């Protein structure tokens, strides 16, 4: 594995809002991250290389209760606000939890992000 969790955290520190996200993705892709999976409940994120080796952050914050009910329309509204720089990361995580989003997976090769609920 080419990257360390410390290198990824250093890049993440530069992200002040969702508007900074594209540059962050490019930087961690340059480090050798092929995809990652973030869990909303405690913020743990697993970063994978092309061979599926991974490093993880561990718990980033106190547990958030993820709603059993998916509210997709409200989530899309909050996501758009976050992407435009209107909310910080912690607010976005709380928005995900409130609207039933359990986490997301980013594929840095395809440049896709898939959000998922408990189902």
N, C-alpha and C positions, 0 to 999 in steps of 0.2 A: 504494500500500500504506500502510495507516494505522499499522502497528506496526513496531517495530524489534526486532532480536534482543536488544538490551540490555534492552528492556522485558520481553521474555519471560524472559530469564535472571534478572532481578530478581524476577519472580513465582516462578520455579522455586526460587530460593534460600530461599523461605519454606516449601517442602515438606520436611518432616523424615521423613515416612513416607507409606505409601500412604493412611493415614487423612486426610492433608491434600490428597489429590489432587482431590476434587470442587471445593474452593474454588479451587484452581489452574486447573482447567478453566474455571470460570466467569470468572475474572479474564482469562485469555487470550482467551476468547470475547468479552469486553467490549472487548478491544484490537482486535478485528477478525479473529481467526484463525477460519477456517471448518473446517480440518482440518490434521492434521499426520501425518508419517510418521517413525518412529524406527527406526534400525537398531542392533541389538544389538552387532554386531562392533566398532564404534568409537564408538558413541553419537551419531553425526551425526543430527541431526533437522532436517527441512524443515517449516517452518510456512507454510501457504498462506492467502491471503485468498479471498474469494468469486470473484475474477476469475482465480484460479490463479497469481497472482504469489506468489513465495515468498522467504523468507530462511532461511538454514540456519546451524546452529551450528558445523559442522565437527566434526572429531574431538574427543571429550570425554575419552577415556581410551585406554590402550594396547589393542591388538586383543585381543578375546576370540575363541577358537575356538568357532564354533557347531557343535554336534553334527549329524551327518548324520541321526541317528535321532531322530524325534519321540517323546517320552515324555509324552503328553498327560495321563495321570492324575497323574504326579508334578508336571508344570507346574501343573495346576489346584490341587493342594495348596499349592504354593509361592505361587501367585498369591493364594489366599485368605489366607494368612499375611501377605503384603505389604499387601493391602487392609485388613487389621485393624491395621496399624501395626507388625507384627512384624519387618520388615526395612527397610533403607534402599534407596535407588535403586540403588546399585552392587551390592548383594547381589542385588537383583531382576534386574538385567541379567545377572549371572553365572548365576543360576538359569535364566533364559531360554536362555542359551547352552548350558548343560549339558543342557537338555531339548529342544534342537532348535528353539527359537523364534528365527527370524532377525530379527523386528521386529514392529512393530504400527502400525496406522493408526487414528487417532482422528478420528471425524466429529463435530464439535461442534454441527452442526445436528440430526443424528439422535440424538446422544449415544450413539454406539456405539463400541466398540473391537474391532478385528479383529486377532488375532494370526496371524502366518503363519510357515511353515517354509520351507525351501529349495525345496520343490516348489510 
